[in-house]
Amino acid sequence: MVHGLSKAALVVCLVGACSPRSQRTCARNEDCGTSATCSDGVCLGQATAVAITSPSGMAFTNGVVVVGVSVANGVADKLELLANGVLVASLDSRRDYAWDTSAVQEGTYELVARAIVEGHVVTSEPRTVVVDRTAPTVLARSPQPGDGNVPFGAPFQITFSESILPGSITDSGVSIADRNGASLSKQLVLSADGKTLNIIVNGAPSLPAPISVSLEGLTDLAGNALPPAGAWSFTLQSVIDHTAPTIVRFEPAAGNDNVLLGAPFRVTFSEPIRPDTVNDGAVVVSGSGSVALSKHLALSADGRTLSITLAGRPALPASINIDLRGLTDLAGNLLAQPAIGWSFTIPEWWQPWTMPVYGYGPDDCFLASMALDSSGNPVVAMVEHYGARYMLSVKSWDGSVWSDLGSALNLAGDVQSVAAAVGRNDVPIVAWLEYVAAPQSQFFVYAAQWEGGEWREIGGGPLSPRSWLNTSKVPGPDWVGGGPPINLALAADREGHVTVVFPEWVTTGSASIYAAQVAHFDVDKWLRPGLANTSSARHARYVSVALVKGRPLVATYEEDVLLQPGGVYLRWLSPEGGWTSPYSTTPVNDGVGTAFGPPSLAIDAGSGSPVVAILAGQAGAEANVHVKRWSSTAGVWSWVGVVNPDLTRFAVSPRLVLDGAGAPIVTWSARVTYSVRVMRWDQASGWTPLGEPLNPLGQVSASLATAPDGTPVVALVDRNVFLKKLNR
């Protein structure tokens, strides 16, 4: 609910503040004006932006609205203010405009500022103003005026014809007086829509008690005053009650070990609870080790629901116990205690989704990849051993249940590698590798997007067994039935760019190697920019990919033809179409030892710099997980630190993401115990574990992503798929 304009004016100022604006398309520099240049069909630089600075959101008024506008990065030849598409005023060089709404009809108006700058029309984001000159009225009251038999404890309630401004509801403006005219202490609770006011008397007056209620100073959101509603008096009577109140429901339930941090705890009673018994002494909340926890208490208007919210953050995991022994009903009967106490656990990692995620069989999933859409809902692509086949299935979370996205995606053979992403308009995208055993002995790489209730080629064509992306179908000589000695990588963005990278067995001159093949979908067409590996004499067995300015940045793990461990290199597809090395031609692992195995690549949204997690160490020894970040100012790779200094837990399969502040988060499996661990980089304290290992038992793999708020989400694969989100 937005309010605060009332009868006063909302003011328009022409200032030089910058406001973001979508890029314009162009064919030449002249199309972009003097403050931007044309690059690859879009205007880059400081584009002109127009914004309504006040009101900052939806506003209500019954008189004059003063509107503020800013124009940044350009001089407006013409500046206008429009309401519902109709010109209100030409602002010219004025710094403010007072719009007198008394001349227009009551209703909702969408305000837009429109500027002409160097021949281009630039418009602001709209602002909504509601013009309202009608005073609110009282529609209903409970108890009814003159009622002489109102049971003590029943809430007093007023229903209004429209939303009331919360700030106009004051303790002195809503007065409750006893028979002697003395004011009674009370609680005032306005409903979320602002149309219902609940009044709860604190304490117990001497009964029977004649009561009178008066209202003064209440206004609607536009500042129209509530007219006098007439006398409202009634009499409270005592109620004979010897039955103890009971607990009807706990939220969360006793024993729940998957409670969201920050969520209120609620208990529902069989009858109203006396408000003055709801206090710190009667409601005791303790955490792990029986440590008392500070909290906020809120009793509902009908007295039947108590909400408890922790005032601070306990150390997680936290075992919470709540004791309600001091509460009574309105007649003074103590709350009956349940047979089982109210205890539950707030974990470090919790599960917002139904777990586990099942594919075709209940216990056979061995590989999965996860991506999150713009709302944080996951898409999971799973490979499972179903019968004699390795099948690929995809599921998405719609906010309440898991939904199958079509049937099995296998087109030619057994699926042995998979990657999931989310593209434009939150469309799920999957890339996968299939292998057909002897006598064909071929492999195929496919990519598809979920469109119109079916899987289709990226770009819209029907998906078929001949939709493969790889050029050569010949597997390398060390390919075995248990899986390829390579991986597949996928990246997609919200603008329609999709990149699939996969090692492919090719012959260059007299040598045959695994080369990093790239297929890049550039909004409306597939591009084949060639191999991304830095040398035709080294295997590029493992790859990772991210998109920088809509173009693929590929990280390759490369080793020589004798399979000696090598290095990790980055190459970017330039706008001119060639592969470049903007982040140094030297290996990322320089200074931390020889690289082993797959890298993991992410892009810092703030600086645009790449961050890479690699396995590196001394040849013949176990490797550590190292993280490096590109420093654009120094032009070098800066070492963030070693994630797993404890070599008694040898690391495999590192995965890297960045949180909302750009801090690296890495998950990796400990080779001895195969437990998945998650660490986050803290500038002050270094690498910090996020909770205990996610699975103390079992051999697992993991996929890692970040929610829109930067919170990490992990998908664990241990015959089933289990998703966990950091609880914060």
PyMOL commands that set and color helices and strands:
alter all, ss='L'
color gray80, all
select helices_A, chain A and resi 29-32+101-103+166-168+275-277+288-290+424-426
alter helices_A, ss='H'
color red, helices_A
select strands_A, chain A and resi 36-39+42-45+49-54+59-61+64-72+78-83+86-90+97-100+107-117+120-123+127-131+138-142+150-151+156-160+174-177+186-190+196-201+209-215+233-237+247-251+265-269+284-286+295-299+305-310+318-323+342-346+349-350+365-372+378-386+389-397+402-404+414-422+428-436+442-451+454-457+489-492+497-508+511-522+526-527+538-548+551-560+567-573+579-580+594-603+610-617+624-631+636-642+651-658+664-670+676-682+686-689+701-706+712-717+721-726
alter strands_A, ss='S'
color yellow, strands_A
deselect
rebuild
show_as cartoon
